[in-house]
Amino acid sequence: MHQLDETGKDRRHKYQTGIIGNCAYIAHIDKMANVVWMCWPYFDSSFIFGGLIDDEKGGSFSITPTHLIESDQYYLTNTNILCTEFICKDGKFRVIDFAPRFFQNDRSFIPQMIFRKIELIEGEPEITVICEPVYEYSERTSTRQFGSHHILFTNLGMDLRLTSDIPLTYILTRRKFLLTRTSYLCFSQNFPLDPSLEYTTEEFLKKTLSYWRQWVRYAAICNFHQKEVIRSCLLLKLHQFEDTGAIIAASTTSLPEIPGRGRNWDYRYCWIRDAYYTLNAFELIGHGAELEKYAHFIQNVALRANGRYSPVYSIRGETDFPEKKIPLKGYMGNQPVRIGNQALEHVQNDVYGQIIVSLLPLFIDERFAFEKRLGYQINS
């Protein structure tokens, strides 16, 4: 429902970020091309960039023009590839952000990598590039080491690597410089690039664009608000964890339901009820692979149910994420900031019905019949 003020204007709060992901991680990027939220290596891990809930302690991965006039943000059509375009007094450029996802050797290729292409459009705009990851919810800051074409970030419990053709000194010292050509950045879990950064970025960009457009092409979506439905489906797809099939309710924690009321919860987990609605949306557009993955997740949850199902599970099917508060500023000052969720302790008997209706298409939809018959032949 629209919330209108006395002048008739919509006063709903809107988060001015786009998101990218590849079903292994999700990143939120604001209209200044700053990665304000990215948990690593999993949806429910600590953030490595968490400016969304603490702009002082949350780290930063930004590409900022000095002489900005205006910026705009949009997705490449029918993809989860995000563009942030800047018009400046001294030129124009755009940042193309994407998480690589495509088929390779008959399986999904979804590496822990984020690519950032800084595409020069005109002029020679002055910009600043900053990359300063943190971990353990900002308790651990990184130690930085020079490589030949990369910066190695250590002291985080894992080694992270930023590869770039931008002078690394400029990045390490937050120095402003002129963008005179298209440049590239790749942030990864210490993953060397071969044969070159530019080649790899362009190749992965082309394949990722093709993957998402093909995924949309095979979706049965009518013409009624088609553009909006496509965008919603693309974003929902990012919330399924490829490795186990779990579907998270959201990729963030502690964004307030109502400002100032303390209702700031961690939604980076798989609620049985919420997963049903997501799967129902996929069924309505004719996509079934997501349901098959989720069915495997539920099968493994059932092995450890201990007499009852929980209303919520981790992406690994576990119930070991007790709720606690952490000392961070909070989104727009909204506290407390929470990690974990006490809902795992609740008894909600409707989850049995939600599991049944979620998995029902596997038993009554003839589109799954071939796989079922093949399974019976193998087991007979």
C-alpha positions in Angstrom: 0.0 0.0 0.0 1.2 3.5 -0.8 1.9 5.7 2.2 1.0 9.3 1.2 1.7 12.4 3.2 -0.6 15.4 3.4 0.6 16.7 0.0 -0.1 13.4 -1.7 3.5 12.3 -2.1 4.6 8.8 -1.6 6.6 8.7 1.7 7.7 5.1 1.8 11.3 4.7 2.5 13.3 3.4 -0.4 16.7 1.9 -0.3 18.8 3.5 -3.1 20.8 0.5 -4.0 21.0 -2.1 -6.8 22.0 -5.6 -6.1 24.2 -8.1 -8.0 24.9 -11.8 -7.2 25.3 -15.3 -8.6 23.6 -17.5 -6.1 26.8 -17.7 -4.1 26.8 -14.2 -2.7 24.9 -10.9 -3.0 26.2 -7.4 -3.0 24.3 -4.1 -2.6 25.7 -1.1 -4.5 24.5 2.4 -4.0 24.1 5.2 -6.6 27.7 6.4 -5.8 29.1 3.0 -6.9 29.9 2.0 -3.3 29.5 -1.6 -2.3 27.6 -0.9 0.9 26.8 -4.5 1.7 28.4 -7.8 0.8 28.7 -10.8 3.1 31.5 -13.3 2.3 31.9 -16.1 1.5 28.2 -17.0 2.3 25.0 -15.2 2.7 25.1 -15.5 6.4 28.8 -14.8 6.9 30.1 -11.5 8.3 30.1 -8.6 5.9 33.3 -7.6 4.3 31.7 -4.3 3.1 29.0 -3.2 5.5 28.6 0.6 5.1 24.8 0.0 4.9 24.6 -0.4 8.7 27.8 1.4 9.8 29.4 4.0 7.4 32.4 4.3 9.7 33.4 0.8 10.6 31.8 -1.1 7.7 34.7 -0.9 5.2 34.3 0.4 1.7 34.7 -0.5 -2.0 33.9 2.7 -3.9 34.5 4.4 -7.2 33.8 8.1 -6.6 34.0 11.1 -9.1 35.4 14.4 -7.8 33.2 16.7 -9.8 29.9 15.0 -9.9 26.8 16.5 -11.5 24.5 13.6 -11.3 24.4 9.8 -11.3 21.9 7.1 -12.5 21.6 3.4 -11.9 20.1 0.7 -14.0 20.4 -2.9 -15.0 21.4 -4.2 -18.4 18.1 -5.4 -19.9 17.0 -8.8 -18.5 20.1 -9.4 -16.5 21.5 -9.0 -12.9 24.3 -6.8 -14.3 24.2 -3.4 -12.7 25.3 -0.1 -14.2 26.0 3.1 -12.3 26.5 6.0 -14.7 28.1 9.3 -13.7 27.9 12.7 -15.4 30.6 15.0 -14.2 32.0 18.4 -15.0 35.1 16.9 -16.5 33.6 13.9 -18.3 31.3 10.9 -18.2 31.7 7.2 -17.2 29.8 4.3 -15.9 30.7 1.4 -13.6 29.4 -2.0 -14.7 29.2 -4.4 -11.7 28.5 -8.1 -12.0 29.0 -11.5 -10.3 30.0 -14.1 -12.9 27.5 -16.8 -13.5 27.3 -19.1 -16.5 27.5 -22.7 -17.7 30.9 -24.2 -18.1 31.7 -27.9 -18.6 27.9 -28.7 -18.2 27.7 -27.1 -14.7 27.1 -23.7 -13.2 30.3 -21.6 -12.8 29.7 -19.2 -9.9 33.1 -18.2 -8.5 33.6 -15.9 -5.4 34.5 -12.9 -7.5 33.0 -9.5 -8.1 34.0 -7.6 -11.3 33.9 -3.9 -11.7 34.4 -2.4 -15.2 35.0 1.4 -15.1 34.0 2.3 -18.7 35.1 5.8 -19.9 32.4 7.4 -22.1 33.8 10.9 -22.6 36.4 13.4 -21.2 38.9 12.6 -18.5 36.9 12.5 -15.2 38.8 12.7 -11.9 37.9 9.7 -9.6 39.0 8.0 -6.4 38.9 4.2 -5.9 38.9 2.8 -2.4 38.9 -0.9 -1.3 39.1 -1.5 2.4 37.5 -4.8 3.5 36.8 -5.7 7.1 35.6 -8.9 8.8 34.0 -10.3 11.9 31.4 -7.5 11.7 34.2 -4.9 11.6 36.2 -6.3 14.5 39.0 -7.3 12.1 40.6 -4.9 9.7 42.9 -5.9 6.9 46.6 -5.8 6.4 47.5 -4.9 2.9 50.4 -6.3 0.8 51.5 -5.3 -2.7 51.6 -7.8 -5.5 52.6 -7.3 -9.1 49.1 -6.3 -10.3 47.1 -6.9 -7.1 46.6 -6.0 -3.5 46.5 -8.9 -1.0 44.3 -8.3 2.0 45.2 -10.5 5.0 44.4 -10.7 8.7 40.7 -11.4 8.0 40.7 -15.1 8.5 41.0 -15.6 4.8 43.1 -14.0 2.1 41.3 -11.6 -0.3 42.7 -10.2 -3.5 42.0 -7.0 -5.5 43.4 -7.2 -9.1 43.4 -4.1 -11.1 45.1 -2.2 -14.0 44.7 1.0 -12.1 47.9 2.1 -10.3 47.7 0.3 -7.0 49.4 3.2 -5.2 46.3 5.3 -6.0 44.0 2.8 -4.5 46.1 2.2 -1.3 46.5 5.9 -0.6 43.0 7.0 -1.7 44.6 9.3 -4.3 42.5 11.0 -6.9 43.5 10.3 -10.5 42.3 10.9 -14.1 40.3 8.2 -15.8 41.9 8.2 -19.3 40.8 4.8 -20.4 38.4 2.0 -19.5 39.8 0.2 -16.4 39.0 -3.0 -14.5 38.8 -4.3 -11.0 38.3 -7.9 -9.7 37.8 -8.6 -6.1 38.1 -12.3 -5.2 39.1 -14.8 -2.6 42.8 -14.8 -3.6 42.0 -16.0 -7.1 44.7 -15.3 -9.7 43.4 -14.2 -13.2 44.7 -15.8 -16.3 45.4 -14.8 -19.0 44.6 -11.1 -18.3 42.2 -9.0 -16.2 40.7 -7.2 -19.2 40.2 -10.4 -21.2 38.7 -12.3 -18.3 36.4 -9.5 -17.3 35.1 -9.0 -20.8 34.7 -12.8 -21.4 32.9 -13.3 -18.1 30.7 -10.3 -18.7 29.6 -11.6 -22.1 28.9 -15.1 -20.7 27.0 -13.8 -17.7 24.9 -11.5 -19.8 24.0 -14.4 -22.1 23.2 -16.6 -19.1 20.7 -14.2 -17.5 19.0 -13.3 -20.8 18.6 -17.0 -21.6 17.1 -17.6 -18.2 14.6 -14.9 -18.8 13.9 -16.0 -22.3 12.7 -19.4 -21.1 10.4 -17.9 -18.4 6.6 -17.8 -19.1 5.8 -14.2 -18.3 2.7 -12.5 -19.7 2.7 -8.9 -21.0 1.0 -7.5 -17.9 3.7 -5.4 -16.1 6.2 -7.7 -17.8 9.3 -5.6 -17.2 8.6 -5.4 -13.4 7.9 -9.1 -13.2 11.1 -10.0 -15.0 13.1 -7.8 -12.6 11.4 -9.3 -9.6 12.1 -12.9 -10.8 15.8 -12.1 -11.5 16.2 -10.7 -8.0 14.4 -13.6 -6.4 16.7 -16.0 -8.2 19.7 -14.5 -6.5 18.4 -15.5 -3.1 18.7 -19.2 -3.6 22.0 -20.6 -2.4 23.3 -22.7 -5.2 25.3 -25.1 -3.1 22.4 -26.5 -0.9 19.2 -25.2 -2.5 18.2 -23.1 0.5 16.3 -19.8 -0.2 17.0 -16.9 2.1 14.3 -14.3 3.0 16.7 -11.4 2.4 20.4 -10.8 2.1 20.6 -8.2 4.8 20.3 -7.8 8.6 19.0 -5.1 10.9 17.1 -3.0 8.3 14.2 -1.6 10.4 10.6 -2.7 9.8 9.5 0.5 11.4 12.1 3.3 12.1 13.0 3.7 15.7 11.0 0.7 17.0 13.9 -1.8 17.4 12.3 -4.3 15.0 15.5 -4.9 13.2 16.0 -8.6 12.3 18.5 -10.8 10.6 16.8 -12.3 7.5 19.8 -14.1 6.0 18.2 -17.5 6.6 15.8 -19.9 5.0 12.2 -19.5 6.4 10.1 -22.5 5.2 7.1 -20.2 4.8 8.9 -17.5 2.7 10.6 -20.2 0.6 7.2 -21.5 -0.5 6.1 -18.1 -1.9 9.4 -17.8 -3.8 9.1 -21.3 -5.2 5.5 -20.6 -6.2 6.6 -17.6 -8.1 9.2 -19.7 -10.0 6.5 -22.3 -10.7 4.2 -19.7 -12.2 6.9 -18.6 -14.7 7.7 -22.2 -15.6 11.1 -22.6 -13.9 11.5 -25.9 -12.0 15.2 -26.2 -11.3 15.0 -24.0 -8.2 12.3 -26.4 -6.7 14.4 -29.5 -7.4 17.4 -27.9 -5.6 15.1 -26.9 -2.7 13.7 -30.4 -2.4 17.3 -31.7 -1.8 17.7 -29.1 0.9 14.5 -30.3 2.6 15.5 -33.9 2.3 18.7 -33.2 4.3 16.8 -31.0 6.8 14.5 -34.0 7.4 17.5 -36.2 8.4 18.2 -34.0 11.4 14.7 -32.8 12.3 14.8 -34.3 15.8 11.0 -34.7 16.0 9.9 -31.4 14.6 10.7 -28.9 11.9 12.0 -25.5 12.7 10.4 -22.5 11.0 13.8 -21.3 9.9 17.1 -22.9 8.9 20.6 -21.7 7.9 21.6 -22.1 4.3 23.3 -25.3 5.4 20.1 -26.7 7.0 21.3 -26.0 10.6 19.7 -24.3 13.6 22.8 -23.0 15.4 22.5 -19.2 14.8 21.4 -17.7 18.2 20.4 -14.1 18.1 22.7 -11.5 19.5 23.3 -7.8 19.3 26.5 -6.2 18.0 27.9 -2.7 18.6 27.4 -1.0 15.3 25.6 2.3 14.4 22.8 0.7 12.5 21.0 1.7 9.3 20.3 5.5 9.7 21.0 5.1 13.4 18.4 2.3 13.9 19.5 0.0 16.7 20.1 -2.7 17.8 22.1 -4.4 15.1 21.4 -8.1 15.3 22.9 -11.2 13.9 21.2 -14.6 14.2 17.5 -15.0 14.7 15.5 -16.2 17.7 12.7 -17.5 15.4 14.6 -20.8 15.3 13.3 -21.5 18.8 9.6 -21.0 17.8 7.2 -23.8 17.3 5.2 -23.1 14.1 3.2 -26.1 13.0 2.2 -24.5 9.7 5.7 -25.3 8.4 4.6 -28.9 7.6 1.9 -27.6 5.3 4.3 -25.2 3.7 6.8 -28.0 3.0 4.0 -30.1 1.4 2.7 -27.4 -0.9 6.2 -26.4 -1.8 7.1 -29.9 -2.9 3.7 -30.8 -4.4 4.6 -29.9 -8.0 7.3 -32.6 -8.0 4.6 -35.2 -7.6 1.7 -33.8 -9.7 3.3 -31.7 -12.4 4.0 -33.8 -15.5 7.0 -31.7 -16.4 8.9 -33.5 -13.7 7.7 -36.9 -14.8 10.8 -37.9 -16.8 13.2 -37.2 -13.9 11.0 -39.2 -11.5 10.7 -42.2 -13.9 14.4 -42.2 -14.5 15.0 -42.2 -10.7 12.7 -45.2 -10.3 14.6 -47.1 -13.0 17.9 -46.5 -11.4 16.7 -47.5 -7.9 14.8 -50.6 -9.1 
